Amino acid sequence: MSIATVSNILNGAGKASDETRARVLALARDVGYVHVPGKRRSRPKSGAVGIALPALLGRSRWETLLAHNPYFSELIANIEETADHLGYQTCLAPYDPEQELEAWLRERKLGGLLLVGRHPEAVFEALARTDLPVTVLDGSAAQPGPFSSVGIDDRQGAYLATKHLLDLGHRRIAFAEGVPYPKALQQPLHVYHARREGYRKALADLGVPFRQDWLFGGDLSPEGGYQIGRSIFLESNTITAVVATADILAVGLLRAAHERARQVPAAFSIVGFDNIHTSAYIGPGLTTIDQNVREKGACAVRLVVEQMESGQRFARHVEVPIALVRRQSTAPPPA
């Protein structure tokens, strides 16, 4: 069907047969499509949609989080865009876990809340005692409770990244994540644990031995990736590729490879994770896992707004599809 036909049916406009209208609406239901009006309402609805960033980073690192990781900036921009289309304002609000939650919510007059990333268990316990509509994203999506959630298959994402390198012929593949070792091994974060398991499974499926000494961790920042890269190149001349759990780590790895004269991808291959906007423009373009940040943010807003407008909190999980994006940072290993 033409774009105009589908658009008219979803907007309740134009002429279409009953059969055509039924087919479009049935498909929209099957794929979970929620129509977002193109015209902004003249006045924002009451009750802002709150966006709570990871409390574990503390207030002193809140701005650093947004400055160093474009993933969060892009996610929040998409959340704000969708909320605006639906007629709601947003409130970006870091939560201090020592503050009384109910008072924190009242001060901001929130109608619903989006929890981005990983938060202390006490936050979920306190929210469960309220009737506030809540949607959680990413690391928090694994937290049990009466909350809706949006996430991706992190294990499969790392599996695809590792398998891509294996298919190119690499067998000496390191793994870099944004949590310093050895703490990450003792208390694994959900997202990183899942991605680490995907890396291990891809190796196992091809019969490639897993090596503990090829796991590297550092701060979730370009500097963290740079330090990981230095460690890789100082400790081993045999590693030919690395899977990074974030594009910002891969950016630092690229710099470290350049300093050590390990040309990417001729001598060393790098795969990132996130597909942030700039990953297509750095040199070389970064092969990465696209986790569809735009759709993730839009889904989260739709879920919380549906709860706000229905007056009922519900627990529904949405998994956003992922895909490997091949660019110029990966190639077969040197002969």
C-alpha positions as CSV (number, residue, x, y, z in Angstrom):
1,M,0.0,0.0,0.0
2,S,1.1,3.6,-0.4
3,I,2.4,5.7,2.4
4,A,-0.6,8.0,2.0
5,T,-3.1,5.2,2.4
6,V,-1.5,3.8,5.5
7,S,-1.2,7.3,7.0
8,N,-4.8,8.2,6.3
9,I,-6.0,5.1,7.9
10,L,-3.9,5.5,11.0
11,N,-5.1,9.1,11.3
12,G,-8.7,8.3,10.6
13,A,-8.8,10.3,7.5
14,G,-9.2,9.7,3.7
15,K,-11.1,7.0,1.9
16,A,-10.3,3.3,2.2
17,S,-12.2,0.1,1.9
18,D,-13.2,-1.7,5.1
19,E,-11.0,-4.6,4.1
20,T,-7.9,-2.4,3.6
21,R,-8.6,-0.5,6.8
22,A,-8.9,-3.8,8.8
23,R,-5.6,-5.1,7.3
24,V,-3.7,-1.9,8.3
25,L,-5.1,-1.8,11.8
26,A,-4.6,-5.5,12.4
27,L,-0.9,-5.2,11.3
28,A,-0.5,-2.1,13.5
29,R,-1.7,-4.2,16.5
30,D,0.5,-7.2,15.6
31,V,3.7,-5.2,15.6
32,G,2.8,-3.1,18.7
33,Y,2.6,0.2,16.8
34,V,1.3,3.1,18.8
35,H,0.3,6.2,16.7
36,V,2.1,9.4,17.7
37,P,0.1,12.5,16.6
38,G,2.2,14.8,14.3
39,K,0.7,18.0,15.7
40,R,1.6,19.1,19.2
41,R,-1.2,19.8,21.5
42,S,-1.5,23.5,22.3
43,R,-1.1,23.1,26.0
44,P,1.0,20.5,27.8
45,K,-0.9,17.9,29.9
46,S,-0.6,17.9,33.6
47,G,2.1,15.8,35.2
48,A,5.5,15.8,33.7
49,V,7.4,12.7,32.6
50,G,10.5,12.4,34.9
51,I,13.8,11.0,33.6
52,A,16.0,9.7,36.4
53,L,19.6,8.9,35.5
54,P,21.7,6.3,37.3
55,A,21.9,7.3,41.0
56,L,25.0,5.2,41.6
57,L,27.1,7.8,39.7
58,G,26.2,10.4,42.2
59,R,25.5,14.1,41.6
60,S,29.2,15.0,41.0
61,R,29.3,12.7,37.9
62,W,25.8,13.4,36.5
63,E,26.9,16.1,34.0
64,T,30.0,14.0,33.2
65,L,27.8,11.1,32.3
66,L,26.0,13.2,29.6
67,A,29.2,14.8,28.4
68,H,31.2,11.6,28.0
69,N,28.5,9.3,26.7
70,P,26.4,10.5,23.7
71,Y,24.3,7.4,24.1
72,F,22.5,9.0,27.1
73,S,22.2,12.3,25.4
74,E,20.7,10.7,22.3
75,L,18.3,8.6,24.4
76,I,17.1,11.6,26.4
77,A,16.6,13.7,23.2
78,N,14.4,10.9,21.7
79,I,12.5,10.7,25.0
80,E,11.8,14.4,25.0
81,E,10.8,14.4,21.4
82,T,8.2,11.7,21.8
83,A,6.9,13.2,25.0
84,D,6.5,16.5,23.3
85,H,4.5,15.0,20.4
86,L,2.2,13.3,23.0
87,G,1.7,16.6,24.8
88,Y,3.8,16.1,27.9
89,Q,6.7,18.0,29.3
90,T,9.8,16.1,30.6
91,C,11.8,16.7,33.8
92,L,15.5,15.5,33.8
93,A,16.0,14.7,37.5
94,P,19.0,12.8,39.1
95,Y,17.8,11.1,42.2
96,D,19.8,11.2,45.4
97,P,19.2,7.8,47.1
98,E,19.6,9.4,50.5
99,Q,16.6,11.6,49.8
100,E,13.1,10.5,50.7
101,L,11.5,9.3,47.5
102,E,8.0,10.4,48.0
103,A,9.1,13.9,48.8
104,W,11.3,13.9,45.8
105,L,8.4,12.9,43.6
106,R,6.1,15.5,45.1
107,E,8.6,18.3,44.6
108,R,8.7,17.6,40.9
109,K,5.0,17.0,40.4
110,L,5.7,14.0,38.2
111,G,2.9,12.1,36.4
112,G,5.2,9.3,35.4
113,L,8.8,8.2,35.7
114,L,11.4,6.8,33.4
115,L,14.4,5.1,35.1
116,V,17.4,5.0,32.9
117,G,20.2,2.6,33.7
118,R,21.0,0.9,37.0
119,H,19.5,2.2,40.3
120,P,19.7,1.0,43.9
121,E,17.3,-1.7,44.9
122,A,15.9,0.6,47.5
123,V,14.6,2.9,44.8
124,F,12.5,0.0,43.2
125,E,11.2,-1.0,46.6
126,A,10.1,2.5,47.4
127,L,8.5,3.0,43.9
128,A,6.6,-0.3,44.4
129,R,4.8,1.2,47.4
130,T,3.5,4.0,45.2
131,D,1.0,4.0,42.3
132,L,3.2,6.1,40.1
133,P,3.5,4.9,36.5
134,V,7.0,3.7,35.9
135,T,9.0,2.4,32.9
136,V,12.6,1.2,33.3
137,L,15.3,1.0,30.6
138,D,18.4,-1.0,30.1
139,G,20.1,-2.2,33.2
140,S,17.1,-1.6,35.4
141,A,14.9,-3.6,33.0
142,A,16.0,-6.8,34.7
143,Q,14.9,-5.5,38.2
144,P,11.8,-7.4,39.4
145,G,8.8,-5.5,40.3
146,P,5.4,-4.2,39.1
147,F,7.0,-2.0,36.4
148,S,7.0,-1.8,32.6
149,S,10.4,-2.0,30.9
150,V,12.2,-1.5,27.6
151,G,15.4,-3.2,26.7
152,I,17.4,-5.2,24.2
153,D,18.9,-8.6,24.1
154,D,22.4,-7.6,25.3
155,R,23.7,-11.1,25.3
156,Q,22.7,-11.5,21.6
157,G,24.3,-8.1,20.8
158,A,27.7,-9.2,22.1
159,Y,27.2,-12.6,20.4
160,L,26.7,-10.9,17.0
161,A,29.7,-8.6,17.6
162,T,32.0,-11.5,18.5
163,K,30.7,-13.8,15.8
164,H,31.4,-11.1,13.2
165,L,35.0,-11.1,14.2
166,L,35.1,-14.9,14.3
167,D,33.6,-15.0,10.8
168,L,36.4,-12.7,9.6
169,G,38.9,-15.2,10.9
170,H,39.9,-13.7,14.2
171,R,40.6,-16.2,17.1
172,R,42.4,-13.9,19.6
173,I,39.6,-11.6,20.6
174,A,39.7,-9.4,23.7
175,F,36.6,-8.1,25.6
176,A,36.5,-4.5,26.9
177,E,33.7,-3.3,29.3
178,G,33.1,0.0,31.1
179,V,33.5,-1.4,34.7
180,P,36.9,-1.7,36.3
181,Y,38.2,-5.2,37.2
182,P,38.2,-7.2,39.4
183,K,35.0,-5.7,40.9
184,A,33.1,-6.3,37.7
185,L,33.8,-10.1,38.1
186,Q,32.7,-10.1,41.7
187,Q,29.6,-8.0,41.3
188,P,28.6,-8.1,37.6
189,L,26.2,-5.4,36.4
190,H,23.3,-6.9,34.5
191,V,24.1,-5.3,31.1
192,Y,27.8,-6.1,31.2
193,H,27.2,-9.6,32.5
194,A,24.8,-10.3,29.7
195,R,27.2,-8.9,27.1
196,R,30.1,-10.8,28.5
197,E,28.1,-14.0,28.4
198,G,27.3,-13.4,24.7
199,Y,31.0,-13.0,24.0
200,R,31.8,-16.3,25.7
201,K,29.0,-18.1,23.9
202,A,30.2,-17.0,20.5
203,L,33.7,-18.3,21.3
204,A,32.3,-21.5,22.6
205,D,30.1,-22.1,19.6
206,L,33.2,-22.0,17.4
207,G,35.4,-24.0,19.8
208,V,37.6,-21.0,20.6
209,P,39.0,-21.2,24.2
210,F,37.9,-18.4,26.6
211,R,40.7,-16.6,28.3
212,Q,40.2,-14.7,31.5
213,D,43.3,-12.6,30.9
214,W,41.6,-11.2,27.8
215,L,38.9,-9.5,29.8
216,F,39.6,-5.8,30.3
217,G,37.7,-3.2,32.2
218,G,37.9,0.5,32.8
219,D,35.8,3.7,33.3
220,L,32.9,4.1,30.9
221,S,34.5,6.9,28.9
222,P,36.8,7.5,26.0
223,E,39.6,7.8,28.5
224,G,38.6,4.4,30.0
225,G,38.8,2.9,26.5
226,Y,42.1,4.5,25.9
227,Q,43.6,3.0,29.1
228,I,42.1,-0.4,28.2
229,G,43.7,-0.2,24.8
230,R,47.1,0.6,26.3
231,S,46.7,-2.4,28.6
232,I,45.9,-4.7,25.7
233,F,48.8,-3.5,23.6
234,L,51.3,-3.6,26.5
235,E,50.2,-7.0,27.7
236,S,49.8,-8.9,24.5
237,N,51.0,-8.7,20.9
238,T,48.9,-11.6,19.9
239,I,45.4,-10.1,20.3
240,T,44.0,-9.1,16.9
241,A,40.6,-7.8,17.8
242,V,38.4,-6.5,20.6
243,V,34.7,-6.3,21.4
244,A,33.8,-3.1,23.3
245,T,30.6,-2.9,25.3
246,A,30.2,0.8,24.3
247,D,31.1,3.0,21.4
248,I,32.8,5.5,23.7
249,L,35.2,2.8,24.8
250,A,35.9,1.9,21.2
251,V,36.8,5.6,20.5
252,G,39.5,5.4,23.2
253,L,40.7,2.0,21.8
254,L,41.1,3.6,18.4
255,R,43.4,6.3,19.8
256,A,45.5,3.7,21.7
257,A,45.8,1.6,18.6
258,H,47.0,4.7,16.6
259,E,49.6,5.5,19.3
260,R,51.0,1.9,19.2
261,A,51.0,1.9,15.4
262,R,48.4,-0.9,15.2
263,Q,46.6,0.2,12.1
264,V,42.8,-0.4,12.2
265,P,41.6,-2.6,10.6
266,A,44.7,-3.9,8.8
267,A,46.4,-5.0,12.0
268,F,43.7,-4.7,14.6
269,S,39.9,-4.8,14.5
270,I,37.4,-3.1,16.8
271,V,33.7,-3.6,17.3
272,G,31.6,-1.2,19.4
273,F,28.1,-1.3,20.9
274,D,25.4,1.4,20.7
275,N,25.8,2.9,17.2
276,I,25.9,6.5,18.5
277,H,25.6,9.1,15.8
278,T,29.3,9.9,15.7
279,S,30.4,6.3,15.2
280,A,29.7,6.6,11.5
281,Y,32.0,9.7,11.2
282,I,35.1,8.8,13.1
283,G,38.0,7.4,11.2
284,P,37.7,4.6,10.4
285,G,34.0,4.3,10.7
286,L,33.1,2.1,13.6
287,T,31.6,-1.4,13.2
288,T,29.0,-1.6,16.0
289,I,25.8,-3.0,17.4
290,D,22.8,-0.7,16.7
291,Q,20.4,-0.9,19.6
292,N,17.9,1.5,18.0
293,V,18.2,4.3,20.6
294,R,15.4,6.3,19.0
295,E,12.9,3.5,19.2
296,K,14.0,2.6,22.7
297,G,13.3,6.1,24.0
298,A,10.0,6.3,22.1
299,C,8.7,3.0,23.4
300,A,9.6,4.0,27.0
301,V,7.6,7.2,26.7
302,R,4.6,5.5,25.1
303,L,4.5,2.9,27.9
304,V,4.6,5.4,30.7
305,V,2.1,7.7,29.0
306,E,-0.3,4.9,28.4
307,Q,-0.3,4.2,32.1
308,M,-0.7,7.9,33.0
309,E,-3.7,8.3,30.7
310,S,-5.4,5.0,31.7
311,G,-4.8,5.6,35.4
312,Q,-3.4,2.1,35.8
313,R,0.1,1.0,36.3
314,F,1.0,-2.2,34.5
315,A,4.1,-4.4,33.9
316,R,4.8,-4.9,30.2
317,H,8.2,-5.6,28.7
318,V,9.2,-4.4,25.2
319,E,12.4,-5.7,23.6
320,V,13.8,-3.5,20.9
321,P,15.5,-5.3,18.0
322,I,19.2,-4.9,17.5
323,A,21.5,-5.3,14.4
324,L,25.2,-5.4,13.5
325,V,26.3,-2.3,11.5
326,R,29.4,-3.1,9.4
327,R,31.8,-0.2,8.8
328,Q,35.5,0.1,8.3
329,S,37.0,-0.8,11.7
330,T,36.9,-4.6,11.1
331,A,38.7,-6.8,8.6
332,P,40.3,-10.2,8.6
333,P,43.4,-10.6,10.9
334,P,46.8,-10.0,9.5
335,A,48.4,-13.0,7.9
